[in-house]
């Protein structure tokens, strides 16, 4: 729903950064890596954080990242079975995306398993599934282009996020939206209405 938020940094806490965006305060969960890049709150500086919204049955949480490389790494980590948002943030709090890419390339399971909440088996899974997917570039770590899925049109992506907030699973939302003819040319509201109609008959 949000690609990034840009506003005044008004508060930081234990893994939390709060941005005032046009009078609305957004609380974002951030890694130690991102926290270390933020200016002091006293500077009243304008900050831009790339975002990811996690929707669960009991909570909706917004995660913030200083770079797109960290955001992409987070998405890769959470795509692995057994690695949830908190575990992914634990890894990114201990290692930058570049350091993690190096650890994966060298198959350093022991290093990755040092992150709180990451056991040896999970670390092995991370190395196995992300090998060749997370690469180091001149500007830092990035997702290998051959592993990136085509970006969804903005209206489709917004409609998918809205369906997730309403309690549908990602698979259900994607199936409903993909069955809408000419979805790329429709507005977000039209997509949501038609998708809800299809989901009601499942």
N, C-alpha and C positions, 0 to 999 in steps of 0.2 A: 504493500500500500504506500509506504514511504521509501523512496530510494535514498534520500539523505535528509537530515534536518540541519538547518543553519540558524544559529541564534546566539544569544549571550550566555556564556557559562556562568551559572549562578550558584551552583553547589556541587561539591564532590564528596563522596563518602567511601565506604568499603565496597569497592567494585561498582560504584554508582556515579553517574554524571547527570546533572540536570541542566537542560537548555531551556531558556526562555525564548520562545519563538512567537513573536507578535502578541505577547501577553499570555500565551499558554505555556505552562511549564511541562516539559517532557522528561520523564525519568528513564534513563537508559542504563542497562547493565553493560559494563565495559570490562575489558581485560586489563591486566597490569601494564601490558604493552601500550595500549591506547592511553591509559591513565598517565603514563610517563611522558606522553607527548602533549598533554593538555597544558595550557597556560594556568597560572594561579588564578583562583576565583577573584581575588582582589583586583586583577587587571581589567575585569569587566570586558574581556575580549570576545570577539565574535568567533565562534567555532563551528565547523561543519563536520558532522559525523554521519557516515554511511550506516544504514540501518537494516535490521532484519527483525521481523515480527514473528514471535513464536506463539502459536495458539494451541492451548491444551484445554481439556474439559474443565479444569479448575482455575485456569489463569491465562491471561494474555500478557506477554512480556516483550518489551522492546530492547533489542541489543544494538549497541553503537560501536562503530569501528572507525579509527582515524584514517585508514587507507582501504582502498578497494581490494588490495591484496589480502588484507586480514579478513575482510568480509568473505571473499571467495574461499579462503582457507577454512573459515568457519562453516560455510555451506558444504564443503567437501567432507569435513569431519562429521558433521551431523547426518550426512547421507549414509554413514556406516552403521550397520546394525549394532546396537549396544552403546552408541556414542550420542548422548543427548546434548542439548545446548549447554548445560552446566559443565559437563565433562569437556566439551569443546573449548569453552572459555577457560577451563583449568589448564588445558594444553597451551592455549594462546597466551595465558598469563605467565607461563614459564618460558615459553619459546616464541620468538618472532616467527612469522611465516618462513623467512629465509632459513632460520636455524632449524625449523621443523623439516623443511624441504631437504636440507643437508642430512639430517638424521634419518629420514626415509631413504634417501639415496644410498646411504651407507648401511642401511638396515640395522640401525642402532636401536634395537628394541628396548634395551636397558635404559637408555637415555629418555625415551618417550614415556616409559612406565614410571618415571619419577614424578610425573604430574599427578597431583592429588585426584583420586577417583579413577585412575587409569591403571589397571592391572597388567600383568605380563601378556595375558591372552588378548586383551583389548589392544595393547600396543602392537602385538604381532599382526592383528587384523588391520590396524591403521597402516602399518608398513606394507602389508600385502595389497590392500585395496587402493592405496594412494600412490603406489610406486608408478612413476611415469606420468601421473596426473598433476602433481605439484612440482613445478620447476622453478629454478632460480634464474631471473633475468637481471639486466643491468640495473633496473629500478627496484629490484626486490623479488619476492616470490610471486608467482602467478599461476593460475590454472592453465594447463596445457591447452592450446586452442583446439586440439583434436578431441578433447573431452568436454568441451563446452556445448551445452544444448542451445539451440536457437532461442533468442530472446522472444518472449511473448509480446504481442502488441499491448500497449499501455492499458487499453480498455479491458482486454481479456485478463491481464495480470491483476488489475484492480477488482474485477468481478470475482476472480478466483480467491483473492484475499478476503473479500466480503463473505463469500460462501464458507470460508474457513472460520471466520468470526461467528457465523451463524451455527456452527457446530458440525458441518459436514467435513468428511475426511478429504485430504488432498486428492486421493484417487477418485472419489465421488465427484468432486468439483471439476477435475480435469476431464472426466468421462462426460459429464453433462455439457460442459462448455465445448468440447471437441465435437459433439454431436449437433451443434447449432450451425446450420448452413449460413455461410457468409458472415461468420462471427467477427472477422477482421474489420468489417465495415460498420458494425453496430456500436452503439454507445454502451457505457458500463451499465446503465440502468436497464437497457433492453436485454443485455446479456444476463444480468441477475434475474430478471423476471422470467425469461425463457428457460434459464437453467433450473430455477425453482420449480417451474412447471414440469420439467422432465424428471427432476428428483422426486417429485410428489408421486410419480407413477412407478418408482422403482420398488 
